[in-house]
Amino acid sequence: MRDWIRTRLDELAAKQLLRDPVDSELHQSLAPSGGAWLDACSNDYLGLGARSVSRETLDALAGARVGAGASRLVQGSFPDHRELEAELADWLGADSCLLTLSAFAANVGLLPAIAEADSLIVSDSLNHASIVDGCRLARAKVVVTPHLDVEAVEAALATHTGAAPAWVVVEGLFSMDGDSPDLKALRSSCDRFGAGLVVDEAHSVGVRGPGGSGEAAAQGVRPDVLVAGLGKAVGTQGGLVACSNELRQWLWNRARSFVFSTAPSPLLTRLTLANVRAARAADAARQRLAARSAELRAALAARGLPALPGAEGPILPIVLGSNERALAAMQEMRRRGILVQAIRPPTVPQGAARLRLTAHADWPDNAVARIVEGLEAACAS
């Protein structure tokens, strides 16, 4: 067994695909200059995750339980969970909301629960791994369509003949390419064929739309199901499914990742509620984030740097191709005190290794200039 594992690890290392857990702790150390790192890789878009907990917030946590002690179904539900779910449903314009341990857990629980053997799931080719795994766990027929191809989605829906519903699953803001689908066109297609629309808003809730309510709200579309994470713009931990009251009750009974998991910590849930309210009120930070994103995108274009076309918002991929080139560029950026990550397969397709830059609302004024200067040196080497 150990020999098998060592062999597999050696294979990853030979392909420049081995991730070292120590690397993930680099942000806790000082940058090479001795100061703080410039964060251009985390998903803490509004800076809420990096904030210290205030005395007022700590006082509000007094008396909260640390652990739920059981799953929600087995006496693990507390008022903290219900209060957060009500706030999230109101924020996202949904009838109801179900809190999960992560957005990953939400997707792998949701998709098998809403699909039967004669269901159809139409999934974008660049959907997140949690959606891919949810599709694999479902008993339905799955059709993977080319990225953002509405006509291909319609063609797949036209083939569905089963009595159980078809579902179209897409991300609101794609985590590796930084682009968004035409949700109005997808909503129209779903309505025409009687299909449900699932939008994963993990990277767009808190960032896009009125009050940070997501990409679907920004486009004036109401999906049948909205999935989101609370560990990115909201800055804490957890996931959610925003949906109808009936679907929430069905998931309560049939979403296995929810049914068979201990409920989230009531204490953390109470802290998350404070961050959700802060994210809803963070219009000024969202404006700064949009300005920084646009500034960086314009600077990359002016210098002819290989930013991926079509990217919007705070995610700016710099596609470099080979794993070796992406790793070398990452090291050059880090040498300059800029924290970026080389994204390699299987997270992205073979030959599409990249630096995935993420803009932040709390960047200093010289952040964009530093990043562009570093990228020019990194891409030239």
Secondary structure, DSSP 8 states (H G I E B T S, - for coil): -HHHHHHHHHHHHHTT----GGGGGGGGS--TTSS--EE-S-S-TTS-TTS---HHHHHHTTT--S---SBIIIII--HHHHHHHHHHHHHHT-SEEEEES-HHHHHHHHHHHH--TT-EEEEETT--HHHHHHHHHS-SEEEEE-TT-HHHHHHHHHT---SS-EEEEEESS-TTT-----HHHHHHHHHHHT-EEEEE-TTTTTTSSGGG--HHHHTT---SEEEEESSSSS-S--EEEEE-HHHHHHHHHH-HHHHTSB---HHHHHHHHHHHHHHHT-HHHHHHHHHHHHHHHHHHHHHT--B-TT--TTEEEEEEESHHHHHHHHHHHHHTTEE--EE-TTSS-TT-EEEEEE--TT--TTHHHHHHHHHHHHHH-
